[in-house]
Amino acid sequence: MKWLGGVVLALVLTAGARAADTGKPSDLSGVWWSQKRIPAIHPIDGSAIPFTAEGAAQYAKNKPLIKAIDSALPSLEDMRRCIPNGTPRVWGSGFPFQILQRPDEVILAYERDHMRRFVYIDQKPEDDPDPAYFGSSVGHWDGATLVIDTAAFKPTFLDDTGLPHGENLKITERLRKIGGGKTLEVLATIDDPQMYKKPWTARYTFTLRPNERIQDYMCGLGVVQSRFGTVGAVPKLRHHGS
Amino acid sequence: MKGLGIVVAAAVGAAGALMTTAAFAAPDFSGVWQVARPYSTGLTPVTVDGQPVPISPAGQAELDYLTARDKAGRPVIHNTMMGWPKGFIQASRNRKPFEIFQEPKQISFFFEEDHQYTFIHFDAKHPDHVKPSFLADSIAHWDGDTLVVDTIGFNGETPLNSIQLSAKAHTVMRLRLINGGKSLENIITIDDPVDFTRPWQMKILYDREPAGAHLAESVYAENNRNLPDLNDQ
């Protein structure tokens, strides 16, 4: 499989060479959507996920757990399905997202569970941030590529299969336009020595959807409602009139 | 000379219109805001005319029902407990900040509370068939320095104080900067023939947070213990 990894890497690098890097920040704003879920992520070089022993053991525990969480309706006892996915899992959700961009701030607004991330440009990381599902992010431009550095995560899964992470997880995401500007590439590098022997990188691509708009998504007690339909039912809150 | 006067007046009018169009720059609402205490949730909405909220018999019946349930120790679930969207009005009255991100074609409101957000587009009209939702469908335009947001398409589950706006509700918000840009005023006309006997206006003031203020991550799904019984509603 080693040669396959090399081919994949070469393809990625070739695509990179085609990316239009003007040396200046590019306009990433707009609605992007892959229209497909990416439930499992893998290193882009085709190698196996470099689990540590602890990482492999935790992954084995997580796999049945995440299935149980994602198949049950949110209940009084368990609302974990409505907990924000965090990154990089959110990139594989199969829902669109919108990038809002200013020189000092970029906001990533995901339709999935109306999650959003604030990325402050050219600011130093917070000294002692409160842990969050999306961590604490700062960004900078490397030519036309937006680089987002994130740390201070609450416990999440890295993908829909339950890939684990430890307390000191650091994620570096590199966002850039390729394919004449109509495709957004996201490279997410996972650096977590507790769960993985070495940093590794997953890749996602999304298509610009100028005519698409972000829709409501609701994950609440007893119901999940999205553009793809309703699971469960919305209890009637109103009792008089209509 | 009358004809010339008309021509001159027309020319001046046209020039004025052009100048107005060219000179207009929308005020910048961008930044982080938080409701001023007297206007926040938990308090009676502040009406513009100083009169009591003109609640209808159906609205009063709903309020009485909720009060009786509370007194009986069987409180009714509400949106916050459920992790459901509260809609713009109630979310903006919450004592947590929100961020406005303003662009020419869209103005976005990001609420700290339960990571809610709503995007409002500068569209000319609502879609022909609005899909009812908690956030409903909003369109915006500028009336001078005032942002006008017209909203229809509520699903009957969007709260306003203790009761839910009905599916027939129509709201118009007029937002403008005051106090030298330190405050944002929101005058909301609420037309809901189910809950109220007539259209009425409420006022909310938001204070601008210091530069560099950031929103925290707030997730209600983490704190759903001791909720009312879902089967007892």
Interface residues (C-beta under 8 A of the other chain):
Chain A: P74 L76 M79 R80 R81 C82 I83 P84 Q98 L100 R102 E105 I107 A109 D113 H114 M115 R116 F118 Y120 D130 A132 Y133 F134 R213 I214 D216 M218 C219 G220 L221 G222 V234 P235 K236 L237 R238 H239 H240 G241 S242
Chain B: S30 S56 A58 G59 A61 E62 Y65 V76 I77 H78 N79 M81 M82 G83 W84 P85 E99 F101 E103 S108 F110 H115 Q116 Y117 F119 H121 S133 F134 L135 N155 G156 E157 I163 Q164 S166 A167 V194 D195 H214 L215 A216 E217 V219 Y220 A221 E222 N224 R225 L227 L230 Q233
